Amino acid sequence: MAAISAVYYLTMTIDPDKFSIRSGVFTRTTYDKIMNKYSYPLIEKIWEKKRTEQMNYVKENGQLWIAVDGQYDSPGFCAKYCTYTFMDINSGCIVDFQLIKKKKIMTRDLENNACKQLIDKLIVISWLEETEEVFLDDSDDTDADPSYGDPVELRENESDSDISEPMHRSNTSQTSRSRSRSPIAQNSYYLGKDKQTKWYKDAPPKNVRTRQRNIVLRLPGVKQIGRDANSILECWNLFFSNSIINDIVKYTNIYLDKIRSKYTQHMVRETSKSEMNALFGLLYLAGVLRSNHFNLDDLWSNDSLSPEYFRAVMPKARFYILLRATRFDDIGTRAQRKQFDKLAAIRSVFEDFVLRCENCYTVGANVTIDEMLEGFRGRCSFRQYIPSKPNKYGIKIQALVDSRTFYTSKMEVYVGTQPGGPYKCENNPASVVKRLIAPITKTGRNITMDNWYNSIPLAIDLLKNHNTTVVGTLRKNKREIPLCFLETKKRQLNSTMFGYDKDILLTSYVPKKNKNVLLISTMHEQGVIDPESEERKPEVITYYNSTKGGVDCVDEMKGEYSVARISCRWPLTIFFSLINIGGINSQIVFRENTGIYLSRREFLKTLGKELTKPFMLERLQMPTLRTSIRQRIIKLTGYTKTENEVPERSNIVHRLKCEFCPKRKNRKTMVRKYFYE
């Protein structure tokens, strides 16, 4: 300690411009560490002891005659700090002092504010010492009184007009809060509009250990069922299994039988699994080329401007028929199922897909809940109008998405009020959120959602019953919000107010003039300003901005290479959304399993080719396939001829009568009659 004092004395008395001392005892870093660990706490402890003795002397004397004065760090209006001192005239000893920093306070008001805070602190300390149930530790007074350690920290977060009294708390703040008649409790909280909800001004003590609500269970990543998928097609089949494809083929064939009399027989023949996969592959390839809204004539034309791949996979007429006839349920029993389910036309396929999304991947610590709007302007009893969305009209799908990887884990189609039956459920925001978080309940994860879903009772319920925290914006019409959190005219720009409850934090931030943003969080315990933010945003808002875009990013990725085509059938519109989401989820699983990072365009392009290749090879076995198409398929697939392959037209040696020439001329030809596809 003597060495420390010597070094401190030398550094303070010797002019560094004229003479420098390099002490051989220890370095400057070591000196700072020792001072912070030993000297400063000891000085603070001695000061607290002396202050306590002086307070006891004042109490014994019964009277307190004080002289006050303030000292600035520099003269004039350039002063930034003011030290305000209370001295007992009888004893000549300093009772206490207050250090205040110029932040949002004018220089001329520094002494007034310092005097006010110091008087309030002395009153509170006197009251706490008289209370037997409250124990005030001498070594922890800086935590018990925030204004002592950093008197302006709260002033940076709240406007002067909203907070007229300083905030104090002890280590037993919950005990002091319950005493409504005590001096500390009268002005220590904000009262909500409902006259019942109390938001305390003082923050709870910081927890050294991680709280149970912030401990994440079930490590994120691919689950056991999907770890063996190492190819792009295998990852895609995790979400569109053989059972889903077979059901679609089955119900499509039922509808093809129904409409067969209206079309040419060969165009409405029964489909197969490989042909249906080829249809999906062409949809992916059209999305990669951003031609999902192109006319089919432009994709299948022979003017060398359209891709030849589409003509090699299937004829244009067949593609049109399959897209028109694709069904996801039995049309014969749909009328009965629609009596108790509005989503009967695609219920089985949709639920199977969502279940596979849940079983293949575990989302990370932060998830987002928001709505998607699939553009649709046809007839639908539950079509929605959302003017803030690009499509404005469409089918609303509420989704739970990983905020980091953008993996869609849970979805629910909003169909309005269901008829009485097994699918009838409540559509209020709290019920929707509880259904969406079923895969992650009691796993310590955090949900970010907007003000349509969020509410204070919901956040508390999710924390207590589901061990899930919430961060989200809040609408201003909630009755639990104090009126001072809604006022903006008297508040300064970029100012913040915090309100603390037992398990929830309320934040009001003013980003623009006459506008404020309200957020609640059960994840954050302390109201802290982000030091890296130029606008002095709270950490709650910074965190919300970083995690709120999960669903919006999925919407953006879907729209970039969308497979959706204009349709008047809402089940097909929902299925297009499933195909888009399946492409995103399968890429995430593929990246996790293999460590290969492919661009989304390259991934979907490869997926489309793998889905169409088996059906292209099947076409090669058709004896009536046009030679040009056969050669194009061989070129695109790299197929090699085998001995069992069907002979081409050049191998046919029988001369037949020409069907185009008059019969009386009896002309022969080497060309047989083929149906040109």
CORKASUL-V459703 format. One record per pair of residues at least 12 apart in sequence whose C-alpha atoms are under 6 Angstrom apart, sorted by sequence separation. I is the first residue (numbers start at 1). J is the second residue. D is the distance in Angstrom with one decimal. If there is no record, write none. Layout:
i->I j->J d->D
i->I j->J d->D
This chain:
i->71 j->83 d->5.2
i->85 j->97 d->4.3
i->188 j->200 d->5.8
i->189 j->201 d->5.2
i->256 j->268 d->5.9
i->383 j->395 d->5.2
i->399 j->411 d->4.3
i->496 j->508 d->5.6
i->507 j->519 d->5.2
i->564 j->576 d->5.2
i->656 j->668 d->5.3
i->70 j->83 d->5.5
i->84 j->97 d->5.4
i->188 j->201 d->5.6
i->398 j->411 d->5.6
i->496 j->509 d->4.5
i->506 j->519 d->5.9
i->655 j->668 d->5.8
i->656 j->669 d->5.5
i->70 j->84 d->4.2
i->84 j->98 d->5.1
i->398 j->412 d->5.2
i->495 j->509 d->5.9
i->506 j->520 d->4.6
i->655 j->669 d->5.4
i->69 j->84 d->5.8
i->83 j->98 d->5.8
i->397 j->412 d->5.6
i->495 j->510 d->5.6
i->505 j->520 d->5.5
i->655 j->670 d->5.1
i->69 j->85 d->5.7
i->83 j->99 d->4.6
i->329 j->345 d->5.7
i->375 j->391 d->5.1
i->397 j->413 d->4.5
i->494 j->510 d->5.0
i->505 j->521 d->5.2
i->68 j->85 d->5.7
i->82 j->99 d->5.8
i->253 j->270 d->5.5
i->376 j->393 d->6.0
i->397 j->414 d->6.0
i->493 j->510 d->5.7
i->494 j->511 d->5.2
i->504 j->521 d->5.7
i->68 j->86 d->4.9
i->82 j->100 d->5.4
i->328 j->346 d->5.4
i->375 j->393 d->5.9
i->376 j->394 d->4.2
i->396 j->414 d->5.6
i->504 j->522 d->4.6
i->67 j->86 d->5.9
i->81 j->100 d->5.8
i->375 j->394 d->4.3
i->503 j->522 d->5.9
i->67 j->87 d->5.2
i->81 j->101 d->4.6
i->374 j->394 d->5.1
i->66 j->87 d->5.3
i->80 j->101 d->5.8
i->373 j->394 d->5.6
i->374 j->395 d->5.1
i->66 j->88 d->4.6
i->80 j->102 d->4.9
i->373 j->395 d->5.5
i->446 j->468 d->5.8
i->450 j->472 d->5.4
i->451 j->473 d->4.9
i->558 j->580 d->5.7
i->65 j->88 d->5.7
i->66 j->89 d->5.5
i->145 j->168 d->5.0
i->373 j->396 d->4.6
i->444 j->467 d->5.6
i->445 j->468 d->5.4
i->446 j->469 d->4.6
i->447 j->470 d->4.8
i->448 j->471 d->5.0
i->449 j->472 d->5.0
i->450 j->473 d->5.2
i->451 j->474 d->4.6
i->485 j->508 d->5.9
i->65 j->89 d->5.6
i->145 j->169 d->5.7
i->372 j->396 d->5.6
i->429 j->453 d->4.8
i->442 j->466 d->4.7
i->444 j->468 d->5.2
i->446 j->470 d->5.6
i->448 j->472 d->5.4
i->451 j->475 d->5.5
i->144 j->169 d->5.1
i->372 j->397 d->5.0
i->441 j->466 d->5.3
i->442 j->467 d->4.6
i->489 j->514 d->5.6
i->144 j->170 d->4.1
i->371 j->397 d->5.5
i->488 j->514 d->4.9
i->144 j->171 d->5.9
i->371 j->398 d->4.2
i->370 j->398 d->5.8
i->370 j->399 d->5.9
i->77 j->107 d->5.9
i->369 j->399 d->5.8
i->369 j->400 d->4.8
i->368 j->400 d->5.7
i->368 j->401 d->5.3
i->382 j->415 d->5.0
i->367 j->401 d->5.5
i->382 j->416 d->6.0
i->167 j->202 d->5.8
i->367 j->402 d->4.5
i->368 j->403 d->5.8
i->367 j->403 d->4.9
i->366 j->403 d->5.7
i->363 j->402 d->5.5
i->494 j->535 d->6.0
i->474 j->518 d->5.4
i->473 j->518 d->5.6
i->474 j->519 d->5.4
i->473 j->519 d->4.2
i->472 j->519 d->5.5
i->472 j->520 d->5.8
i->471 j->520 d->5.9
i->471 j->521 d->4.4
i->624 j->674 d->5.9
i->267 j->318 d->5.8
i->358 j->409 d->5.3
i->470 j->521 d->5.5
i->357 j->409 d->5.3
i->470 j->522 d->5.5
i->469 j->522 d->5.2
i->469 j->523 d->5.3
i->252 j->325 d->5.8
i->252 j->326 d->5.0
i->252 j->327 d->5.0
i->251 j->327 d->5.5
i->251 j->329 d->5.8
i->251 j->330 d->5.6
i->340 j->419 d->4.9
i->368 j->447 d->5.6
i->248 j->328 d->5.3
i->340 j->420 d->5.9
i->365 j->445 d->4.9
i->366 j->446 d->5.0
i->367 j->447 d->5.1
i->368 j->448 d->4.8
i->369 j->449 d->5.2
i->340 j->421 d->5.4
i->368 j->449 d->5.9
i->448 j->548 d->5.8
i->239 j->353 d->5.9
i->239 j->356 d->5.6
i->226 j->360 d->5.5
i->223 j->360 d->5.2
i->222 j->360 d->6.0
i->223 j->361 d->5.2
i->222 j->361 d->4.4
i->221 j->361 d->5.7
i->221 j->362 d->5.2
i->220 j->362 d->4.7
i->220 j->363 d->5.2
i->220 j->364 d->4.9
i->403 j->547 d->5.4
i->406 j->550 d->5.7
i->403 j->550 d->4.5
i->401 j->550 d->5.7
i->401 j->551 d->5.9
i->407 j->585 d->5.6
i->370 j->551 d->6.0
i->368 j->550 d->5.5
i->378 j->568 d->5.0
i->346 j->571 d->6.0
i->217 j->443 d->4.7
i->216 j->443 d->5.7
i->216 j->444 d->4.5
i->215 j->444 d->5.4
i->216 j->445 d->5.9
i->214 j->444 d->5.6
i->213 j->444 d->5.3
i->213 j->467 d->5.7
i->292 j->563 d->5.8
i->293 j->565 d->5.8
i->288 j->561 d->5.2
i->292 j->565 d->5.7
i->287 j->561 d->4.5
i->287 j->562 d->4.9
i->287 j->563 d->4.8
i->284 j->563 d->5.7
i->283 j->563 d->5.2
i->197 j->480 d->5.7
i->194 j->479 d->5.2
i->193 j->479 d->5.1
i->194 j->480 d->5.9
i->193 j->480 d->5.8
i->192 j->480 d->4.7
i->192 j->481 d->4.8
i->193 j->482 d->5.5
i->192 j->482 d->3.9
i->191 j->482 d->5.5
i->201 j->499 d->5.5
i->200 j->499 d->5.5
i->199 j->499 d->4.8
i->200 j->500 d->4.8
i->199 j->500 d->5.0
i->199 j->501 d->5.4
i->313 j->616 d->5.5
i->312 j->629 d->5.9
i->285 j->605 d->6.0
i->312 j->633 d->5.7
i->285 j->608 d->5.6
i->284 j->608 d->5.5
i->281 j->608 d->4.0
i->281 j->611 d->5.0
i->281 j->612 d->5.5
i->159 j->491 d->5.6
i->278 j->611 d->5.4
i->277 j->611 d->5.4
i->278 j->612 d->4.1
i->158 j->495 d->6.0
i->157 j->495 d->5.8
i->158 j->496 d->4.9
i->157 j->496 d->4.3
i->158 j->497 d->4.4
i->157 j->497 d->5.4
i->275 j->615 d->5.8
i->274 j->615 d->5.4
i->236 j->586 d->5.1
i->235 j->586 d->5.1
